[in-house]
Every structure is written in C-alpha cells, then in structure tokens.
Amino acid sequence: MPGWTPVNLGQRGCGNRAAVRDLYYHPDLGLEKAKEKIVIFMLSSINRFDFISKAFNDHHHFYAMWPHPWDKNATMPSLWQAYHDHVWSDSFGILECIGNIKEAMTWCKAHNAKFAFVNAFDMYITYEAFIQGFAPHITDRKQQEQFVKLVDSIPWDNYIILGDKISVIDYLFDLEGENARSLNWMEWCNQHKGTPRGMLTPCGHPSVLGHKIIAEQMYKNLQAFNFI
C-alpha cells in the first residue's frame, strides 16, 4: 500500500478495552490529523479486562486481568480472583466486547476513519456466538429483542474473514497441515515448539511468516470493502 503508514498500537497481553483506548493515548502520532485512515481492530479474547496501569509509561498503558486466578503467571492473583468471583461471566464478556467495538466505531466516525475488525484468537467473537451466548441469560422477550438489535448494530459486513476460519490463529494453524491439526494451537504453545511450518512462534503467536500471510489476507478484505 504505497503512501500509507502502518501504525501498530498492539500491546502484549492486553485485551480489547486497552486496544481501543490506546487510540487516545498517542497524541504524538497525530492519528486524528491523518488525511485518510483505516482502523483495523484485531480483537483479543473477550475474557480479558484492562484498566489504566498506575505505572503508566510510553509503552505500557494498561494492566490486564483474566478470570484465571490459578494461573501461575498471574501478576496479581488476589485481583484476578476478585475478577473471577465478582465480575466475570459469559454475558459480561460479550457485552464488554460489543462496547469495545462500538467505541472503536465511534472514534472512527469522529475522525473520518474507515473501520474494520478481525478476530485474532477467540472462538466466541461471531454474530451467532454473541446471540447464543447471551440469549440464555435473558428471559424477557423485549430485552432479547433489544440485545439482538445491539448485535445487529455491529458492522459485520466489515468483518475481516480469513478463509472459512473463525480466527486468525485458526487460519494459520490450518495452513500447517494434518500433522498440526492433530493438536490445537495451545497444545503447541505449551510444548514450546512453535508449529512445524513456522506459522506460529513457540509462545503461540503469529511468526514473521504468519504476519505476512495475515497482512495479505487483510489486504484482500480491504479491497473487497472498497477501502483501498
């Protein structure tokens, strides 16, 4: 894409709340002033929740929690436990994710930017999964209708699709062939071996090769959206 400048606001370990909020925390980049903008929201797992880090610095603006207090890598187990016990639920994750998407859309509308989104890791960021995951928690018919309208308000036509897979990770893992498909990507991650054809790193994230393939697929989707 000659003439375009890629800006990556991703932070290791953070979730969707941090990703969209970081649009505000880089005034030095002049994002709002760019003549033409395309925002691609690469969604992380819906069970992460981020808040501003008290050690806010140039590179780490947020602290992320998971509802996994038993995780040996938990940096603040007591806080993760409280999140698990008093905040997290499937419906919470879905509504929080919808709010994150809507906030990114609002930023784009305010700054005349085109908006697209893609699912990085999660199996539950789809139209069907949102409806099925939240509907059982609602007994009132009117509330059900309101929730469906909320899900419908997300621009699913701008949802970047990679083949027939739900997520980027699933797409890359499928390219590894039958040997890799006998396991899941997390099992490969836990074994610290990466993937046989080098699509994913030992820590279970896209490699340089994997990112190249992702970029090519995103480019095709942006063309299909008439963004470029």
MARROMI-969580 format. One line per field, with one value per atom (N, C-alpha, C): residue number from 1; atom name; x, y, z. Coordinates in pm, whole numbers. Layout:
N
n NUM / ...
atom CA / ...
px X / ...
py Y / ...
pz Z / ...
***
This chain:
228
n 1 / 1 / 1 / 2 / 2 / 2 / 3 / 3 / 3 / 4 / 4 / 4 / 5 / 5 / 5 / 6 / 6 / 6 / 7 / 7 / 7 / 8 / 8 / 8 / 9 / 9 / 9 / 10 / 10 / 10 / 11 / 11 / 11 / 12 / 12 / 12 / 13 / 13 / 13 / 14 / 14 / 14 / 15 / 15 / 15 / 16 / 16 / 16 / 17 / 17 / 17 / 18 / 18 / 18 / 19 / 19 / 19 / 20 / 20 / 20 / 21 / 21 / 21 / 22 / 22 / 22 / 23 / 23 / 23 / 24 / 24 / 24 / 25 / 25 / 25 / 26 / 26 / 26 / 27 / 27 / 27 / 28 / 28 / 28 / 29 / 29 / 29 / 30 / 30 / 30 / 31 / 31 / 31 / 32 / 32 / 32 / 33 / 33 / 33 / 34 / 34 / 34 / 35 / 35 / 35 / 36 / 36 / 36 / 37 / 37 / 37 / 38 / 38 / 38 / 39 / 39 / 39 / 40 / 40 / 40 / 41 / 41 / 41 / 42 / 42 / 42 / 43 / 43 / 43 / 44 / 44 / 44 / 45 / 45 / 45 / 46 / 46 / 46 / 47 / 47 / 47 / 48 / 48 / 48 / 49 / 49 / 49 / 50 / 50 / 50 / 51 / 51 / 51 / 52 / 52 / 52 / 53 / 53 / 53 / 54 / 54 / 54 / 55 / 55 / 55 / 56 / 56 / 56 / 57 / 57 / 57 / 58 / 58 / 58 / 59 / 59 / 59 / 60 / 60 / 60 / 61 / 61 / 61 / 62 / 62 / 62 / 63 / 63 / 63 / 64 / 64 / 64 / 65 / 65 / 65 / 66 / 66 / 66 / 67 / 67 / 67 / 68 / 68 / 68 / 69 / 69 / 69 / 70 / 70 / 70 / 71 / 71 / 71 / 72 / 72 / 72 / 73 / 73 / 73 / 74 / 74 / 74 / 75 / 75 / 75 / 76 / 76 / 76 / 77 / 77 / 77 / 78 / 78 / 78 / 79 / 79 / 79 / 80 / 80 / 80 / 81 / 81 / 81 / 82 / 82 / 82 / 83 / 83 / 83 / 84 / 84 / 84 / 85 / 85 / 85 / 86 / 86 / 86 / 87 / 87 / 87 / 88 / 88 / 88 / 89 / 89 / 89 / 90 / 90 / 90 / 91 / 91 / 91 / 92 / 92 / 92 / 93 / 93 / 93 / 94 / 94 / 94 / 95 / 95 / 95 / 96 / 96 / 96 / 97 / 97 / 97 / 98 / 98 / 98 / 99 / 99 / 99 / 100 / 100 / 100 / 101 / 101 / 101 / 102 / 102 / 102 / 103 / 103 / 103 / 104 / 104 / 104 / 105 / 105 / 105 / 106 / 106 / 106 / 107 / 107 / 107 / 108 / 108 / 108 / 109 / 109 / 109 / 110 / 110 / 110 / 111 / 111 / 111 / 112 / 112 / 112 / 113 / 113 / 113 / 114 / 114 / 114 / 115 / 115 / 115 / 116 / 116 / 116 / 117 / 117 / 117 / 118 / 118 / 118 / 119 / 119 / 119 / 120 / 120 / 120 / 121 / 121 / 121 / 122 / 122 / 122 / 123 / 123 / 123 / 124 / 124 / 124 / 125 / 125 / 125 / 126 / 126 / 126 / 127 / 127 / 127 / 128 / 128 / 128 / 129 / 129 / 129 / 130 / 130 / 130 / 131 / 131 / 131 / 132 / 132 / 132 / 133 / 133 / 133 / 134 / 134 / 134 / 135 / 135 / 135 / 136 / 136 / 136 / 137 / 137 / 137 / 138 / 138 / 138 / 139 / 139 / 139 / 140 / 140 / 140 / 141 / 141 / 141 / 142 / 142 / 142 / 143 / 143 / 143 / 144 / 144 / 144 / 145 / 145 / 145 / 146 / 146 / 146 / 147 / 147 / 147 / 148 / 148 / 148 / 149 / 149 / 149 / 150 / 150 / 150 / 151 / 151 / 151 / 152 / 152 / 152 / 153 / 153 / 153 / 154 / 154 / 154 / 155 / 155 / 155 / 156 / 156 / 156 / 157 / 157 / 157 / 158 / 158 / 158 / 159 / 159 / 159 / 160 / 160 / 160 / 161 / 161 / 161 / 162 / 162 / 162 / 163 / 163 / 163 / 164 / 164 / 164 / 165 / 165 / 165 / 166 / 166 / 166 / 167 / 167 / 167 / 168 / 168 / 168 / 169 / 169 / 169 / 170 / 170 / 170 / 171 / 171 / 171 / 172 / 172 / 172 / 173 / 173 / 173 / 174 / 174 / 174 / 175 / 175 / 175 / 176 / 176 / 176 / 177 / 177 / 177 / 178 / 178 / 178 / 179 / 179 / 179 / 180 / 180 / 180 / 181 / 181 / 181 / 182 / 182 / 182 / 183 / 183 / 183 / 184 / 184 / 184 / 185 / 185 / 185 / 186 / 186 / 186 / 187 / 187 / 187 / 188 / 188 / 188 / 189 / 189 / 189 / 190 / 190 / 190 / 191 / 191 / 191 / 192 / 192 / 192 / 193 / 193 / 193 / 194 / 194 / 194 / 195 / 195 / 195 / 196 / 196 / 196 / 197 / 197 / 197 / 198 / 198 / 198 / 199 / 199 / 199 / 200 / 200 / 200 / 201 / 201 / 201 / 202 / 202 / 202 / 203 / 203 / 203 / 204 / 204 / 204 / 205 / 205 / 205 / 206 / 206 / 206 / 207 / 207 / 207 / 208 / 208 / 208 / 209 / 209 / 209 / 210 / 210 / 210 / 211 / 211 / 211 / 212 / 212 / 212 / 213 / 213 / 213 / 214 / 214 / 214 / 215 / 215 / 215 / 216 / 216 / 216 / 217 / 217 / 217 / 218 / 218 / 218 / 219 / 219 / 219 / 220 / 220 / 220 / 221 / 221 / 221 / 222 / 222 / 222 / 223 / 223 / 223 / 224 / 224 / 224 / 225 / 225 / 225 / 226 / 226 / 226 / 227 / 227 / 227 / 228 / 228 / 228
atom N / CA / C / N / CA / C / N / CA / C / N / CA / C / N / CA / C / N / CA / C / N / CA / C / N / CA / C / N / CA / C / N / CA / C / N / CA / C / N / CA / C / N / CA / C / N / CA / C / N / CA / C / N / CA / C / N / CA / C / N / CA / C / N / CA / C / N / CA / C / N / CA / C / N / CA / C / N / CA / C / N / CA / C / N / CA / C / N / CA / C / N / CA / C / N / CA / C / N / CA / C / N / CA / C / N / CA / C / N / CA / C / N / CA / C / N / CA / C / N / CA / C / N / CA / C / N / CA / C / N / CA / C / N / CA / C / N / CA / C / N / CA / C / N / CA / C / N / CA / C / N / CA / C / N / CA / C / N / CA / C / N / CA / C / N / CA / C / N / CA / C / N / CA / C / N / CA / C / N / CA / C / N / CA / C / N / CA / C / N / CA / C / N / CA / C / N / CA / C / N / CA / C / N / CA / C / N / CA / C / N / CA / C / N / CA / C / N / CA / C / N / CA / C / N / CA / C / N / CA / C / N / CA / C / N / CA / C / N / CA / C / N / CA / C / N / CA / C / N / CA / C / N / CA / C / N / CA / C / N / CA / C / N / CA / C / N / CA / C / N / CA / C / N / CA / C / N / CA / C / N / CA / C / N / CA / C / N / CA / C / N / CA / C / N / CA / C / N / CA / C / N / CA / C / N / CA / C / N / CA / C / N / CA / C / N / CA / C / N / CA / C / N / CA / C / N / CA / C / N / CA / C / N / CA / C / N / CA / C / N / CA / C / N / CA / C / N / CA / C / N / CA / C / N / CA / C / N / CA / C / N / CA / C / N / CA / C / N / CA / C / N / CA / C / N / CA / C / N / CA / C / N / CA / C / N / CA / C / N / CA / C / N / CA / C / N / CA / C / N / CA / C / N / CA / C / N / CA / C / N / CA / C / N / CA / C / N / CA / C / N / CA / C / N / CA / C / N / CA / C / N / CA / C / N / CA / C / N / CA / C / N / CA / C / N / CA / C / N / CA / C / N / CA / C / N / CA / C / N / CA / C / N / CA / C / N / CA / C / N / CA / C / N / CA / C / N / CA / C / N / CA / C / N / CA / C / N / CA / C / N / CA / C / N / CA / C / N / CA / C / N / CA / C / N / CA / C / N / CA / C / N / CA / C / N / CA / C / N / CA / C / N / CA / C / N / CA / C / N / CA / C / N / CA / C / N / CA / C / N / CA / C / N / CA / C / N / CA / C / N / CA / C / N / CA / C / N / CA / C / N / CA / C / N / CA / C / N / CA / C / N / CA / C / N / CA / C / N / CA / C / N / CA / C / N / CA / C / N / CA / C / N / CA / C / N / CA / C / N / CA / C / N / CA / C / N / CA / C / N / CA / C / N / CA / C / N / CA / C / N / CA / C / N / CA / C / N / CA / C / N / CA / C / N / CA / C / N / CA / C / N / CA / C / N / CA / C / N / CA / C / N / CA / C / N / CA / C / N / CA / C / N / CA / C / N / CA / C / N / CA / C / N / CA / C / N / CA / C / N / CA / C / N / CA / C / N / CA / C / N / CA / C / N / CA / C / N / CA / C / N / CA / C / N / CA / C / N / CA / C / N / CA / C / N / CA / C / N / CA / C / N / CA / C / N / CA / C / N / CA / C / N / CA / C / N / CA / C / N / CA / C / N / CA / C / N / CA / C / N / CA / C / N / CA / C / N / CA / C / N / CA / C / N / CA / C / N / CA / C / N / CA / C / N / CA / C / N / CA / C / N / CA / C / N / CA / C / N / CA / C / N / CA / C / N / CA / C
px 85 / 0 / 89 / 146 / 234 / 163 / 234 / 178 / 107 / 89 / 25 / 130 / 105 / 195 / 127 / 179 / 119 / 153 / 54 / 74 / 17 / 101 / 60 / 51 / -70 / -91 / -107 / -78 / -94 / 3 / -44 / 40 / 28 / 141 / 144 / 55 / -27 / -104 / -231 / -257 / -375 / -497 / -612 / -737 / -795 / -924 / -990 / -1014 / -1038 / -1058 / -931 / -816 / -689 / -663 / -694 / -666 / -739 / -868 / -943 / -907 / -880 / -845 / -711 / -623 / -492 / -500 / -613 / -631 / -619 / -648 / -646 / -511 / -427 / -309 / -178 / -189 / -69 / -84 / -98 / -116 / 4 / 121 / 240 / 234 / 147 / 137 / 50 / -33 / -118 / -222 / -275 / -370 / -494 / -542 / -664 / -645 / -523 / -497 / -467 / -448 / -417 / -532 / -498 / -599 / -694 / -637 / -719 / -672 / -768 / -736 / -820 / -756 / -826 / -788 / -884 / -859 / -900 / -805 / -834 / -824 / -937 / -944 / -925 / -808 / -778 / -815 / -927 / -987 / -917 / -892 / -833 / -945 / -907 / -1005 / -1100 / -1226 / -1326 / -1318 / -1238 / -1233 / -1129 / -1055 / -958 / -1027 / -983 / -1034 / -915 / -912 / -797 / -838 / -746 / -762 / -627 / -630 / -507 / -408 / -285 / -179 / -130 / -109 / -57 / 89 / 153 / 290 / 288 / 187 / 167 / 297 / 342 / 461 / 443 / 548 / 536 / 485 / 516 / 486 / 379 / 359 / 264 / 161 / 47 / -57 / -159 / -169 / -278 / -228 / -309 / -289 / -408 / -382 / -488 / -511 / -637 / -676 / -744 / -732 / -809 / -885 / -994 / -1064 / -999 / -865 / -789 / -692 / -742 / -653 / -556 / -584 / -496 / -375 / -376 / -265 / -136 / -32 / 95 / 160 / 116 / 173 / 92 / -11 / -91 / -3 / -1 / 83 / 21 / -112 / -183 / -295 / -264 / -363 / -488 / -475 / -593 / -689 / -633 / -717 / -783 / -709 / -766 / -877 / -858 / -959 / -1087 / -1073 / -1190 / -1262 / -1186 / -1246 / -1325 / -1266 / -1332 / -1459 / -1453 / -1564 / -1678 / -1644 / -1743 / -1776 / -1699 / -1722 / -1748 / -1662 / -1666 / -1789 / -1846 / -1945 / -1944 / -2004 / -2010 / -2081 / -2190 / -2265 / -2185 / -2109 / -2023 / -1922 / -1856 / -1757 / -1813 / -1932 / -1996 / -2032 / -2096 / -2137 / -2016 / -1912 / -1790 / -1727 / -1723 / -1665 / -1747 / -1878 / -1963 / -1936 / -1923 / -1892 / -1758 / -1659 / -1527 / -1536 / -1609 / -1626 / -1698 / -1804 / -1881 / -1796 / -1708 / -1623 / -1524 / -1469 / -1379 / -1452 / -1576 / -1658 / -1682 / -1706 / -1730 / -1607 / -1489 / -1365 / -1349 / -1378 / -1364 / -1461 / -1583 / -1681 / -1641 / -1588 / -1548 / -1428 / -1344 / -1221 / -1217 / -1335 / -1348 / -1255 / -1258 / -1175 / -1264 / -1215 / -1284 / -1255 / -1352 / -1341 / -1359 / -1267 / -1281 / -1235 / -1277 / -1232 / -1212 / -1128 / -1091 / -1071 / -1098 / -1086 / -949 / -870 / -734 / -730 / -788 / -774 / -906 / -1007 / -1125 / -1222 / -1277 / -1376 / -1516 / -1533 / -1667 / -1701 / -1618 / -1649 / -1707 / -1832 / -1909 / -2051 / -2127 / -2266 / -2342 / -2327 / -2401 / -2361 / -2231 / -2184 / -2233 / -2238 / -2290 / -2437 / -2515 / -2659 / -2678 / -2612 / -2630 / -2572 / -2465 / -2401 / -2476 / -2552 / -2621 / -2768 / -2831 / -2976 / -3021 / -2948 / -2994 / -3003 / -2935 / -2936 / -3054 / -3131 / -3241 / -3372 / -3465 / -3596 / -3703 / -3677 / -3775 / -3762 / -3873 / -3870 / -3825 / -3870 / -3832 / -3682 / -3625 / -3481 / -3405 / -3458 / -3397 / -3394 / -3505 / -3512 / -3413 / -3401 / -3307 / -3163 / -3132 / -2997 / -2966 / -3060 / -3039 / -3014 / -3088 / -3065 / -2925 / -2879 / -2745 / -2639 / -2654 / -2560 / -2569 / -2690 / -2710 / -2644 / -2623 / -2566 / -2416 / -2354 / -2212 / -2199 / -2103 / -2091 / -2026 / -2103 / -2049 / -2003 / -2051 / -2004 / -1857 / -1806 / -1665 / -1580 / -1631 / -1561 / -1465 / -1336 / -1235 / -1236 / -1254 / -1262 / -1137 / -1080 / -964 / -1005 / -1030 / -1080 / -1213 / -1227 / -1351 / -1330 / -1226 / -1192 / -1243 / -1273 / -1328 / -1222 / -1099 / -996 / -868 / -783 / -653 / -571 / -569 / -492 / -541 / -673 / -727 / -685 / -684 / -647 / -501 / -411 / -270 / -244 / -311 / -289 / -336 / -444 / -494 / -393 / -317 / -216 / -100 / -89 / 19 / 2 / -119 / -141 / -192 / -205 / -268 / -192 / -59 / 17 / -15 / -22 / -52 / -197 / -287 / -428 / -463 / -371 / -396 / -391 / -332 / -330 / -398 / -420 / -466 / -349 / -368 / -255 / -204 / -293 / -248 / -159 / -186 / -100 / 40 / 45 / 176 / 246 / 167 / 223 / 281 / 206 / 251 / 376 / 393 / 511 / 632 / 611 / 720 / 800 / 728 / 795 / 763 / 671 / 626 / 547 / 520 / 448 / 540 / 511 / 604 / 646 / 552 / 583 / 614 / 623 / 669 / 566 / 437 / 333 / 320 / 343 / 328 / 458 / 483 / 604 / 585 / 691 / 676 / 579 / 557 / 462 / 320 / 298 / 162 / 107 / 195 / 153 / 204 / 146 / 193 / 340 / 413 / 554 / 562 / 684 / 702 / 632 / 648 / 579 / 428 / 383 / 240 / 183 / 255 / 209 / 204 / 298 / 297 / 171 / 136 / 16 / -110 / -113 / -227 / -243 / -131 / -136 / -191 / -151 / -201 / -352 / -401 / -544 / -622 / -566 / -631 / -640 / -534 / -532 / -645 / -665 / -772 / -908 / -926 / -1053 / -1074 / -971 / -985 / -1022 / -970 / -1009 / -1157 / -1201 / -1341 / -1435 / -1387 / -1469 / -1465 / -1387 / -1365 / -1302 / -1217 / -1143 / -1018 / -967 / -846 / -866
py -119 / 0 / 124 / 162 / 280 / 406 / 486 / 610 / 597 / 475 / 452 / 424 / 468 / 443 / 350 / 229 / 138 / 180 / 179 / 212 / 97 / 33 / -80 / -37 / -34 / 6 / -113 / -232 / -352 / -355 / -407 / -427 / -572 / -629 / -769 / -793 / -896 / -940 / -864 / -756 / -674 / -722 / -668 / -707 / -597 / -611 / -521 / -382 / -374 / -243 / -159 / -220 / -148 / -109 / -200 / -175 / -51 / -40 / 74 / 202 / 193 / 313 / 370 / 284 / 334 / 426 / 430 / 529 / 671 / 690 / 823 / 860 / 761 / 784 / 801 / 834 / 857 / 988 / 1101 / 1228 / 1263 / 1209 / 1239 / 1181 / 1081 / 1018 / 1098 / 1186 / 1267 / 1186 / 1080 / 993 / 1069 / 1159 / 1231 / 1319 / 1367 / 1462 / 1396 / 1266 / 1197 / 1216 / 1240 / 1272 / 1156 / 1037 / 918 / 810 / 741 / 645 / 518 / 407 / 279 / 219 / 196 / 133 / -14 / -102 / -246 / -289 / -324 / -365 / -516 / -561 / -703 / -749 / -815 / -846 / -961 / -938 / -1040 / -1115 / -1198 / -1277 / -1189 / -1228 / -1146 / -1162 / -1255 / -1270 / -1182 / -1103 / -1010 / -878 / -817 / -685 / -598 / -477 / -388 / -261 / -213 / -79 / -9 / 123 / 201 / 156 / 136 / 97 / 219 / 199 / 310 / 338 / 246 / 267 / 308 / 383 / 428 / 485 / 431 / 484 / 482 / 508 / 520 / 394 / 277 / 152 / 68 / 87 / 3 / 92 / 104 / 193 / 120 / -11 / -85 / -207 / -249 / -375 / -464 / -588 / -679 / -789 / -824 / -935 / -1044 / -1167 / -1280 / -1339 / -1408 / -1474 / -1609 / -1609 / -1733 / -1714 / -1703 / -1678 / -1793 / -1914 / -2028 / -2025 / -1932 / -1922 / -1888 / -1967 / -1944 / -1814 / -1759 / -1634 / -1512 / -1532 / -1419 / -1322 / -1197 / -1098 / -1048 / -1051 / -1008 / -1109 / -1225 / -1331 / -1289 / -1204 / -1164 / -1082 / -998 / -918 / -1006 / -1099 / -1192 / -1276 / -1310 / -1387 / -1305 / -1178 / -1091 / -1075 / -1061 / -1051 / -1177 / -1292 / -1420 / -1434 / -1393 / -1417 / -1316 / -1190 / -1084 / -1009 / -1031 / -954 / -1043 / -1139 / -1214 / -1305 / -1307 / -1404 / -1403 / -1502 / -1505 / -1382 / -1343 / -1227 / -1099 / -1090 / -974 / -962 / -1074 / -1071 / -1028 / -1076 / -1042 / -894 / -845 / -704 / -610 / -647 / -567 / -560 / -674 / -678 / -593 / -601 / -517 / -371 / -335 / -196 / -152 / -240 / -208 / -181 / -266 / -248 / -116 / -89 / 34 / 158 / 150 / 265 / 290 / 181 / 197 / 258 / 215 / 271 / 420 / 459 / 600 / 684 / 633 / 705 / 724 / 619 / 627 / 727 / 728 / 823 / 966 / 988 / 1122 / 1174 / 1082 / 1124 / 1082 / 1054 / 1025 / 911 / 803 / 686 / 568 / 485 / 362 / 258 / 171 / 75 / -68 / -155 / -298 / -371 / -494 / -570 / -715 / -781 / -919 / -989 / -1117 / -1196 / -1262 / -1230 / -1283 / -1424 / -1444 / -1572 / -1637 / -1559 / -1607 / -1682 / -1790 / -1868 / -1810 / -1707 / -1663 / -1523 / -1469 / -1338 / -1356 / -1397 / -1409 / -1365 / -1336 / -1296 / -1406 / -1529 / -1641 / -1665 / -1658 / -1683 / -1576 / -1452 / -1345 / -1371 / -1404 / -1428 / -1549 / -1659 / -1782 / -1772 / -1694 / -1683 / -1595 / -1499 / -1406 / -1440 / -1492 / -1516 / -1602 / -1707 / -1789 / -1713 / -1599 / -1521 / -1423 / -1414 / -1319 / -1395 / -1364 / -1428 / -1334 / -1204 / -1107 / -1093 / -1108 / -1105 / -970 / -862 / -728 / -708 / -756 / -745 / -826 / -943 / -1025 / -950 / -886 / -810 / -694 / -627 / -515 / -564 / -680 / -732 / -770 / -831 / -867 / -741 / -634 / -508 / -454 / -471 / -426 / -502 / -633 / -715 / -680 / -654 / -616 / -482 / -398 / -265 / -270 / -384 / -401 / -421 / -356 / -365 / -496 / -604 / -736 / -744 / -655 / -653 / -613 / -550 / -508 / -603 / -722 / -825 / -898 / -888 / -950 / -1101 / -1173 / -1318 / -1377 / -1476 / -1545 / -1688 / -1711 / -1841 / -1871 / -1990 / -2029 / -2044 / -1979 / -1993 / -1875 / -1903 / -1800 / -1699 / -1746 / -1657 / -1664 / -1564 / -1561 / -1684 / -1717 / -1831 / -1960 / -1978 / -2098 / -2106 / -1992 / -1988 / -2029 / -1971 / -2004 / -2148 / -2195 / -2331 / -2431 / -2396 / -2484 / -2497 / -2391 / -2395 / -2487 / -2526 / -2613 / -2756 / -2793 / -2927 / -3024 / -3149 / -3251 / -3278 / -3275 / -3305 / -3208 / -3079 / -2978 / -2987 / -3017 / -3020 / -3133 / -3228 / -3334 / -3280 / -3160 / -3090 / -2956 / -2882 / -2745 / -2651 / -2525 / -2431 / -2410 / -2420 / -2403 / -2519 / -2640 / -2753 / -2734 / -2679 / -2647 / -2540 / -2441 / -2333 / -2390 / -2478 / -2534 / -2621 / -2678 / -2762 / -2679 / -2549 / -2457 / -2503 / -2546 / -2592 / -2507 / -2415 / -2348 / -2446 / -2412 / -2502 / -2551 / -2669 / -2733 / -2647 / -2573 / -2491 / -2346 / -2316 / -2185 / -2074 / -2108 / -2005 / -1937 / -2016 / -1966 / -1985 / -1893 / -1897 / -1994 / -2027 / -2115 / -2063 / -1931 / -1877 / -1871 / -1930 / -1942 / -1820 / -1731 / -1612 / -1618 / -1541 / -1544 / -1506 / -1581 / -1552 / -1442 / -1409 / -1313 / -1365 / -1494 / -1556 / -1549 / -1581 / -1575 / -1436 / -1334 / -1196 / -1156 / -1204 / -1174 / -1230 / -1353 / -1415 / -1342 / -1303 / -1226 / -1095 / -1025 / -897 / -914 / -1019 / -1043 / -1066 / -1141 / -1167 / -1041 / -961 / -836 / -743 / -738 / -652 / -692 / -821 / -867 / -826 / -834 / -793 / -643 / -562 / -417 / -380 / -453 / -432 / -465 / -577 / -618 / -517 / -450 / -348 / -215 / -207 / -80 / 27 / -16 / 79 / 129 / 50 / 87 / 59
pz 0 / 0 / 0 / -113 / -120 / -71 / 5 / 55 / 188 / 237 / 366 / 472 / 594 / 706 / 807 / 825 / 923 / 1066 / 1153 / 1294 / 1377 / 1454 / 1536 / 1682 / 1736 / 1875 / 1968 / 1918 / 1999 / 2116 / 2231 / 2348 / 2394 / 2426 / 2467 / 2589 / 2581 / 2696 / 2725 / 2652 / 2681 / 2605 / 2643 / 2581 / 2494 / 2465 / 2370 / 2426 / 2554 / 2618 / 2604 / 2628 / 2615 / 2470 / 2379 / 2237 / 2186 / 2218 / 2166 / 2240 / 2370 / 2446 / 2403 / 2353 / 2312 / 2191 / 2123 / 2016 / 2070 / 2199 / 2260 / 2320 / 2346 / 2429 / 2352 / 2223 / 2142 / 2063 / 2132 / 2060 / 1972 / 2006 / 1926 / 1786 / 1765 / 1634 / 1537 / 1590 / 1504 / 1427 / 1490 / 1421 / 1373 / 1458 / 1422 / 1300 / 1277 / 1169 / 1034 / 1034 / 909 / 809 / 683 / 583 / 559 / 551 / 528 / 624 / 686 / 791 / 777 / 803 / 815 / 950 / 1035 / 1165 / 1154 / 1183 / 1188 / 1334 / 1391 / 1531 / 1536 / 1583 / 1592 / 1732 / 1743 / 1872 / 1943 / 2072 / 2156 / 2229 / 2324 / 2397 / 2476 / 2480 / 2550 / 2701 / 2751 / 2897 / 2963 / 2885 / 2943 / 2976 / 3083 / 3120 / 3158 / 3103 / 3121 / 3196 / 3278 / 3334 / 3332 / 3343 / 3334 / 3440 / 3397 / 3489 / 3567 / 3698 / 3777 / 3744 / 3672 / 3623 / 3477 / 3439 / 3301 / 3245 / 3131 / 3065 / 2915 / 2840 / 2695 / 2628 / 2686 / 2618 / 2687 / 2816 / 2888 / 2959 / 2895 / 2947 / 3033 / 3018 / 3081 / 3157 / 3253 / 3322 / 3287 / 3247 / 3205 / 3307 / 3324 / 3412 / 3329 / 3375 / 3325 / 3445 / 3420 / 3533 / 3565 / 3573 / 3595 / 3713 / 3833 / 3948 / 3974 / 3920 / 3940 / 3847 / 3752 / 3656 / 3729 / 3709 / 3778 / 3733 / 3618 / 3568 / 3610 / 3692 / 3739 / 3818 / 3774 / 3842 / 3971 / 3977 / 4099 / 4124 / 4180 / 4196 / 4271 / 4373 / 4451 / 4366 / 4277 / 4189 / 4084 / 4030 / 3933 / 3999 / 4125 / 4197 / 4212 / 4247 / 4262 / 4129 / 4020 / 3886 / 3855 / 3884 / 3860 / 3942 / 4069 / 4161 / 4147 / 4118 / 4130 / 4001 / 3895 / 3772 / 3652 / 3629 / 3505 / 3492 / 3371 / 3329 / 3177 / 3114 / 2968 / 2912 / 2977 / 2929 / 2949 / 3059 / 3080 / 2967 / 2932 / 2826 / 2693 / 2661 / 2534 / 2530 / 2636 / 2638 / 2639 / 2711 / 2714 / 2575 / 2505 / 2371 / 2274 / 2282 / 2196 / 2224 / 2353 / 2387 / 2332 / 2334 / 2279 / 2129 / 2059 / 1914 / 1885 / 1961 / 1939 / 1967 / 2068 / 2099 / 1985 / 1928 / 1815 / 1696 / 1674 / 1566 / 1588 / 1714 / 1746 / 1717 / 1755 / 1726 / 1576 / 1501 / 1356 / 1295 / 1344 / 1294 / 1326 / 1446 / 1488 / 1410 / 1361 / 1295 / 1147 / 1092 / 949 / 906 / 982 / 952 / 914 / 826 / 790 / 898 / 923 / 1033 / 983 / 1025 / 1000 / 1126 / 1143 / 1259 / 1223 / 1301 / 1275 / 1408 / 1412 / 1534 / 1538 / 1639 / 1648 / 1704 / 1823 / 1893 / 1933 / 1961 / 2032 / 1941 / 1991 / 1915 / 1930 / 2015 / 2051 / 1999 / 1911 / 1856 / 1716 / 1713 / 1589 / 1620 / 1518 / 1536 / 1611 / 1563 / 1623 / 1767 / 1795 / 1931 / 2028 / 1982 / 2068 / 2103 / 2004 / 2027 / 2118 / 2086 / 2162 / 2303 / 2317 / 2447 / 2545 / 2493 / 2582 / 2600 / 2496 / 2499 / 2617 / 2655 / 2768 / 2900 / 2908 / 3032 / 3037 / 2928 / 2919 / 2910 / 2997 / 2992 / 2936 / 2944 / 2895 / 2743 / 2673 / 2526 / 2473 / 2537 / 2492 / 2505 / 2616 / 2635 / 2530 / 2496 / 2392 / 2259 / 2227 / 2101 / 2102 / 2215 / 2225 / 2209 / 2267 / 2255 / 2111 / 2042 / 1901 / 1818 / 1846 / 1775 / 1802 / 1926 / 1961 / 1881 / 1873 / 1795 / 1647 / 1599 / 1459 / 1426 / 1526 / 1501 / 1474 / 1499 / 1467 / 1316 / 1249 / 1103 / 1059 / 1064 / 1031 / 887 / 801 / 663 / 655 / 760 / 765 / 851 / 871 / 950 / 857 / 885 / 800 / 820 / 709 / 712 / 647 / 710 / 655 / 621 / 494 / 452 / 515 / 569 / 636 / 786 / 839 / 980 / 1061 / 1189 / 1276 / 1317 / 1339 / 1390 / 1308 / 1326 / 1260 / 1298 / 1427 / 1473 / 1409 / 1401 / 1336 / 1190 / 1123 / 982 / 964 / 1045 / 1033 / 1073 / 1176 / 1222 / 1116 / 1046 / 941 / 828 / 802 / 697 / 732 / 857 / 900 / 850 / 810 / 758 / 862 / 821 / 903 / 1032 / 1029 / 1150 / 1262 / 1228 / 1329 / 1373 / 1280 / 1314 / 1409 / 1428 / 1526 / 1669 / 1686 / 1814 / 1797 / 1906 / 1892 / 1917 / 1882 / 1886 / 2028 / 2128 / 2265 / 2310 / 2260 / 2294 / 2238 / 2116 / 2060 / 2143 / 2184 / 2266 / 2395 / 2459 / 2587 / 2572 / 2456 / 2432 / 2392 / 2367 / 2334 / 2212 / 2111 / 1990 / 1868 / 1879 / 1758 / 1673 / 1550 / 1461 / 1351 / 1293 / 1201 / 1082 / 1026 / 908 / 943 / 1073 / 1115 / 1113 / 1109 / 1109 / 1245 / 1352 / 1488 / 1565 / 1657 / 1739 / 1855 / 1928 / 2044 / 2150 / 2154 / 2252 / 2197 / 2078 / 2026 / 1955 / 1909 / 1836 / 1693 / 1601 / 1462 / 1451 / 1370 / 1342 / 1236 / 1196 / 1085 / 960 / 932 / 818 / 837 / 958 / 985 / 966 / 1011 / 995 / 847 / 769 / 626 / 560 / 598 / 542 / 589 / 716 / 769 / 692 / 670 / 600 / 459 / 391 / 255 / 256 / 354 / 363 / 401 / 491 / 527 / 407 / 329 / 209 / 114 / 94 / 6 / 61 / 192 / 253 / 240 / 260 / 246 / 103 / 6 / -133 / -153 / -93 / -106 / -40 / 67 / 133 / 58 / -47 / -122 / -34 / 60 / 144 / 73 / -21 / -94 / -242
***
